[in-house]
Amino acid sequence: MRDAESPLDWLRNWYAQQCDGEREHERGVKIATLDNPGWTVSIDLEETEL
């Protein structure tokens, strides 16, 4: 992550690099709110460098 890049910008750029015409239709990023203040994030890392 670059110094001026926010975590959301980093995620958006990383995901765009993973898109190959198929992946974005089958796997993705899910962000949801929790009952109490907070977020849950689920990222399918299968077939990525991570």
DSSP file (Angstrom, degrees, kcal/mol; ACC not computed):
  #  RESIDUE AA STRUCTURE BP1 BP2  ACC     N-H-->O    O-->H-N    N-H-->O    O-->H-N    TCO  KAPPA ALPHA  PHI   PSI    X-CA   Y-CA   Z-CA
    1    1 A M              0   0    0      0, 0.0     2,-0.1     0, 0.0     5,-0.0   0.000 360.0 360.0 360.0 129.5    0.0    0.0    0.0
    2    2 A R    >   -     0   0    0      4,-0.1     3,-1.2     1,-0.1     8,-0.1  -0.419 360.0-111.2 -74.2 155.1    1.4    3.4   -0.9
    3    3 A D  T 3  S+     0   0    0      1,-0.3    -1,-0.1    -2,-0.1     0, 0.0   0.876 117.2  41.9 -55.5 -43.3    1.5    6.1    1.7
    4    4 A A  T 3  S+     0   0    0      2,-0.1     2,-0.5     0, 0.0    -1,-0.3   0.497  95.8  98.5 -85.2  -3.5   -1.2    8.3    0.1
    5    5 A E    <   -     0   0    0     -3,-1.2     0, 0.0     4,-0.0     0, 0.0  -0.729  68.3-138.6 -91.7 128.1   -3.4    5.3   -0.8
    6    6 A S     >  -     0   0    0     -2,-0.5     4,-2.6     1,-0.1     5,-0.2  -0.389  26.9-109.2 -75.4 160.4   -6.3    4.5    1.6
    7    7 A P  H  > S+     0   0    0      0, 0.0     4,-2.4     0, 0.0     5,-0.2   0.872 121.4  51.8 -57.4 -36.9   -7.0    0.9    2.4
    8    8 A L  H  > S+     0   0    0      2,-0.2     4,-2.5     1,-0.2     5,-0.2   0.905 109.4  48.9 -68.3 -40.2  -10.2    1.0    0.3
    9    9 A D  H  > S+     0   0    0      2,-0.2     4,-2.6     1,-0.2     5,-0.2   0.916 110.9  51.2 -62.4 -42.7   -8.2    2.4   -2.7
   10   10 A W  H  X S+     0   0    0     -4,-2.6     4,-2.8     2,-0.2    -2,-0.2   0.938 111.6  47.1 -59.4 -47.0   -5.7   -0.4   -2.2
   11   11 A L  H  X S+     0   0    0     -4,-2.4     4,-2.8     1,-0.2     5,-0.2   0.918 111.9  50.1 -61.7 -44.8   -8.4   -3.0   -2.2
   12   12 A R  H  X S+     0   0    0     -4,-2.5     4,-2.0     2,-0.2    -1,-0.2   0.914 114.0  44.8 -60.7 -44.1  -10.1   -1.5   -5.3
   13   13 A N  H  X S+     0   0    0     -4,-2.6     4,-1.6     2,-0.2    -2,-0.2   0.909 113.5  49.8 -67.4 -42.6   -6.8   -1.5   -7.2
   14   14 A W  H  X S+     0   0    0     -4,-2.8     4,-1.1    -5,-0.2    -2,-0.2   0.931 111.7  48.5 -60.9 -46.0   -5.9   -5.0   -6.1
   15   15 A Y  H >X S+     0   0    0     -4,-2.8     4,-1.1     1,-0.2     3,-0.7   0.901 107.3  54.8 -63.3 -40.9   -9.3   -6.3   -7.1
   16   16 A A  H 3< S+     0   0    0     -4,-2.0     3,-0.4     1,-0.3    -1,-0.2   0.866 105.7  53.7 -60.3 -35.5   -9.1   -4.6  -10.5
   17   17 A Q  H 3< S+     0   0    0     -4,-1.6    -1,-0.3     1,-0.2    -2,-0.2   0.771 106.8  52.5 -69.1 -25.3   -5.8   -6.4  -11.1
   18   18 A Q  H << S+     0   0    0     -4,-1.1    -1,-0.2    -3,-0.7     5,-0.2   0.704  83.7 106.1 -82.7 -20.7   -7.4   -9.7  -10.4
   19   19 A C     <  +     0   0    0     -4,-1.1    -3,-0.0    -3,-0.4    -4,-0.0  -0.403  33.1 161.4 -67.1 129.6  -10.2   -9.3  -12.9
   20   20 A D        -     0   0    0     -2,-0.2    -1,-0.1     0, 0.0    -4,-0.0   0.179  68.4 -86.5-134.4  15.4   -9.8  -11.4  -16.0
   21   21 A G  S    S+     0   0    0      1,-0.1    -2,-0.1     0, 0.0     0, 0.0   0.175 124.6  42.5  96.4 -18.1  -13.2  -11.6  -17.5
   22   22 A E  S >> S+     0   0    0      2,-0.0     3,-1.9     3,-0.0     4,-0.9   0.660  98.2  63.9-122.7 -46.4  -14.3  -14.6  -15.4
   23   23 A R  H >> S+     0   0    0      1,-0.3     4,-3.5    -5,-0.2     3,-1.2   0.878  97.8  58.0 -53.3 -44.2  -13.1  -14.1  -11.8
   24   24 A E  H 34 S+     0   0    0      1,-0.3    -1,-0.3     2,-0.2    -5,-0.1   0.668 107.3  49.0 -66.3 -14.6  -15.3  -11.0  -11.2
   25   25 A H  H <4 S+     0   0    0     -3,-1.9    -1,-0.3     3,-0.0    -2,-0.2   0.644 123.4  29.6 -93.3 -17.8  -18.4  -13.0  -12.0
   26   26 A E  H << S+     0   0    0     -3,-1.2     2,-0.3    -4,-0.9    -2,-0.2   0.751 123.4  29.4-111.0 -35.5  -17.5  -15.9   -9.7
   27   27 A R     <  +     0   0    0     -4,-3.5     2,-0.3    -5,-0.2    -1,-0.2  -0.888  68.2 135.5-129.4 156.1  -15.4  -14.5   -6.8
   28   28 A G        -     0   0    0     -2,-0.3    16,-1.9    -3,-0.1     2,-0.4  -0.883  47.5 -67.0-168.7-159.6  -15.4  -11.2   -5.1
   29   29 A V  E     -A   43   0A   0     -2,-0.3     2,-0.5    14,-0.2    14,-0.2  -0.960  34.0-164.5-118.8 131.6  -15.2   -9.0   -2.1
   30   30 A K  E     -A   42   0A   0     12,-2.9    12,-2.7    -2,-0.4     2,-0.4  -0.981   6.9-179.0-120.9 127.0  -18.1   -8.8    0.4
   31   31 A I  E     +A   41   0A   0     -2,-0.5     2,-0.3    10,-0.2    10,-0.2  -0.993  12.2 164.3-124.6 128.5  -18.3   -5.9    2.9
   32   32 A A  E     -A   40   0A   0      8,-2.3     8,-2.7    -2,-0.4     2,-0.2  -0.946  34.1-110.6-140.9 159.9  -21.2   -5.8    5.4
   33   33 A T  E     -A   39   0A   0     -2,-0.3     6,-0.2     6,-0.2     2,-0.2  -0.573  27.7-136.3 -87.8 156.0  -22.1   -4.0    8.6
   34   34 A L        -     0   0    0      4,-1.8     4,-0.3     2,-0.5    -1,-0.0  -0.585  28.5-103.7-101.6 169.3  -22.3   -5.8   12.0
   35   35 A D  S    S+     0   0    0     -2,-0.2    -1,-0.1     2,-0.1     3,-0.1   0.916 111.7  43.4 -59.8 -44.2  -25.0   -5.4   14.6
   36   36 A N  S    S-     0   0    0      1,-0.1    -2,-0.5    -3,-0.0     2,-0.1  -0.519 123.2 -63.5 -93.3 169.3  -22.6   -3.3   16.7
   37   37 A P  S    S+     0   0    0      0, 0.0     2,-0.3     0, 0.0    -1,-0.1  -0.320  98.2  74.6 -56.0 122.2  -20.5   -0.6   15.1
   38   38 A G        -     0   0    0     -4,-0.3    -4,-1.8    -2,-0.1     2,-0.3  -0.888  65.3-108.7 156.4 175.8  -18.1   -2.4   12.8
   39   39 A W  E     -A   33   0A   0     -2,-0.3     2,-0.4    -6,-0.2    -6,-0.2  -0.917  10.3-148.0-131.7 154.2  -17.6   -4.1    9.5
   40   40 A T  E     -A   32   0A   0     -8,-2.7    -8,-2.3    -2,-0.3     2,-0.4  -0.991  16.3-165.6-121.4 136.9  -17.0   -7.6    8.2
   41   41 A V  E     -A   31   0A   0     -2,-0.4     2,-0.4   -10,-0.2   -10,-0.2  -0.984   6.6-174.1-126.6 130.2  -15.0   -8.2    5.1
   42   42 A S  E     -A   30   0A   0    -12,-2.7   -12,-2.9    -2,-0.4     2,-0.4  -0.991   5.6-179.9-125.3 124.1  -14.8  -11.4    3.1
   43   43 A I  E     -A   29   0A   0     -2,-0.4     2,-0.8   -14,-0.2   -14,-0.2  -0.986  25.0-137.2-128.5 122.9  -12.3  -11.7    0.2
   44   44 A D        +     0   0    0    -16,-1.9   -17,-0.0    -2,-0.4    -2,-0.0  -0.699  24.2 177.4 -78.4 111.1  -12.0  -14.9   -1.9
   45   45 A L    >   +     0   0    0     -2,-0.8     3,-1.5     5,-0.1    -1,-0.2   0.403  30.7 131.8 -97.1   1.2   -8.2  -15.2   -2.4
   46   46 A E  T 3  S+     0   0    0      1,-0.3     3,-0.1     4,-0.1     4,-0.0  -0.295  78.4  10.6 -57.1 135.4   -8.3  -18.5   -4.3
   47   47 A E  T 3  S+     0   0    0      1,-0.3     2,-0.3     2,-0.0    -1,-0.3   0.784 106.1 111.4  63.0  31.6   -6.1  -18.2   -7.4
   48   48 A T  S <  S-     0   0    0     -3,-1.5    -1,-0.3     1,-0.0    -3,-0.1  -0.810  83.1-109.2-120.7 169.0   -4.5  -15.0   -6.4
   49   49 A E              0   0    0     -2,-0.3    -3,-0.1     1,-0.3    -4,-0.0   0.678 360.0 360.0 -70.8 -15.6   -0.9  -14.2   -5.3
   50   50 A L              0   0    0     -5,-0.1    -1,-0.3    -4,-0.0    -5,-0.1   0.450 360.0 360.0 -86.0 360.0   -2.2  -13.7   -1.7
